[in-house]
Amino acid sequence: MTISRRKLIEPQITPFYHVINRCVRRAYLCGDDPYNGKNYHHRRGWIVNKIKQLAAVFCIDVCAYAVMSNHYHLVLKIDTEQQQKLTPEEVISRWLQLFNGHPIAVDFLKEGQIGSDKQQALSNLVAEWQQRLGSISWFMRCLNEEIARNKNIGQP
């Protein structure tokens, strides 16, 4: 039985992790698919671009990667020091590069301040997002979701 990444990852013990993700049911991610005769080599470019985009947003360094025909490997390093140094503005700004923002966070970025009644909600959001920006699980979620979405909407 598999164990979730959340239970396997201990950045205080080691910040480096080798992550593998593969396709199921003989599906091809990149290259020539011998079963249907199609070539998916062009997908490698959008996978690599997404890896680079996520590495710029998350507090996770991509030490190495390899995109194979039906799977990929990543060697990741969690940068907890960078994660802890992020200001609330940086956390919100990074998060909004990937997701639609909560109205309180968007207002805070636009106005530079929010009412005292919304301050606790903003603090909770920033703390949650800051934790996620150092999470390999969230990094992989964003990467795999993009791969699946592009494939399923008919991107060849």
C-alpha positions in Angstrom: 0.0 0.0 0.0 1.3 3.4 -0.9 2.0 6.2 1.7 1.0 9.8 1.0 3.8 12.3 0.3 2.6 14.3 3.3 3.7 11.4 5.6 6.9 10.7 3.7 8.4 14.2 3.5 10.4 15.5 6.4 12.3 18.6 5.2 14.1 18.9 8.6 15.7 15.5 7.9 16.4 16.1 4.2 15.2 18.7 1.8 15.9 16.6 -1.3 13.3 14.2 -2.8 13.2 12.1 -5.9 9.6 12.1 -7.3 8.3 9.9 -10.1 4.9 10.1 -11.8 3.8 7.8 -14.6 0.9 7.3 -16.9 -1.6 4.5 -16.6 -3.0 2.0 -19.0 -0.1 2.1 -21.4 -0.8 5.8 -22.1 2.0 7.8 -23.6 3.1 11.1 -22.3 5.7 12.0 -24.9 7.3 10.4 -27.9 6.0 7.8 -30.3 3.0 5.8 -29.1 3.3 2.4 -30.8 -0.3 1.5 -30.0 -2.0 4.3 -31.9 0.9 5.5 -34.1 0.8 9.1 -32.9 3.7 11.2 -31.9 3.5 13.2 -28.7 7.0 14.6 -28.6 5.8 18.2 -28.5 4.2 17.6 -25.1 7.7 17.5 -23.5 8.0 21.3 -24.1 4.9 22.2 -22.3 5.7 19.9 -19.4 9.2 21.4 -19.0 7.8 24.9 -19.2 5.3 24.1 -16.5 8.0 22.7 -14.3 10.0 25.9 -14.7 7.0 28.1 -14.0 6.2 26.1 -10.8 9.8 26.3 -9.7 9.7 30.1 -10.0 6.5 30.3 -7.8 7.1 27.6 -5.2 9.9 27.6 -2.7 11.1 24.4 -4.3 14.2 24.1 -6.4 14.2 21.6 -9.3 17.6 20.0 -9.1 17.1 17.7 -12.1 14.3 16.4 -14.2 13.7 13.8 -17.0 10.6 13.5 -19.1 10.3 10.1 -20.5 7.8 8.5 -22.9 5.3 7.4 -20.2 6.6 9.0 -17.0 8.8 11.7 -15.5 11.3 12.1 -12.7 12.0 15.2 -10.7 14.7 15.7 -8.0 13.3 18.5 -5.8 14.8 20.5 -2.9 12.5 22.2 -0.5 13.8 25.6 0.4 12.3 26.1 3.8 14.5 29.2 4.5 13.1 31.0 1.5 9.6 29.8 2.4 9.9 31.3 5.9 11.2 34.6 4.7 8.3 35.3 2.4 6.3 38.5 3.2 2.5 38.3 3.1 2.6 40.3 -0.1 5.1 37.9 -1.7 3.0 34.9 -0.6 -0.2 36.4 -2.1 1.6 37.5 -5.3 3.1 34.0 -5.8 -0.2 32.2 -5.1 -2.1 34.4 -7.5 0.2 33.3 -10.3 -1.4 29.9 -10.0 -4.9 30.3 -8.6 -7.7 32.8 -8.5 -7.3 34.8 -5.3 -9.5 35.1 -2.4 -11.2 38.6 -2.5 -9.6 39.6 0.8 -6.1 38.8 -0.5 -6.8 40.6 -3.8 -8.1 43.7 -2.0 -5.0 43.6 0.2 -2.7 43.6 -2.8 -4.6 46.4 -4.5 -5.1 48.6 -1.5 -2.0 47.7 0.6 -4.2 47.3 3.6 -7.6 45.9 4.7 -10.0 46.5 7.5 -9.3 45.1 11.0 -12.3 42.8 10.7 -10.7 41.0 7.7 -7.1 40.9 9.1 -7.5 37.5 10.8 -9.0 35.9 7.7 -6.1 37.3 5.6 -3.5 36.0 8.2 -5.1 32.5 8.0 -5.0 32.6 4.1 -1.4 33.7 4.0 -0.3 31.1 6.5 -2.0 28.3 4.6 -0.6 29.5 1.2 2.9 30.0 2.6 2.8 26.4 3.9 1.6 25.2 0.4 4.4 27.1 -1.4 6.9 24.7 0.3 4.8 21.6 -0.3 5.9 19.0 -2.8 2.4 17.6 -2.8 1.0 21.0 -4.0 3.8 21.3 -6.5 3.0 17.9 -8.0 -0.7 18.6 -7.9 -0.2 21.8 -10.0 2.0 20.0 -12.4 -0.1 16.9 -12.8 -3.3 18.9 -13.1 -1.9 20.9 -15.9 -0.7 17.8 -17.8 -4.1 16.1 -17.4 -6.0 19.2 -18.4 -4.0 19.8 -21.5 -4.3 16.2 -22.5 -8.0 15.9 -21.8 -9.1 19.1 -23.5 -7.6 17.7 -26.7 -4.1 19.2 -26.7 -2.4 16.7 -29.0 
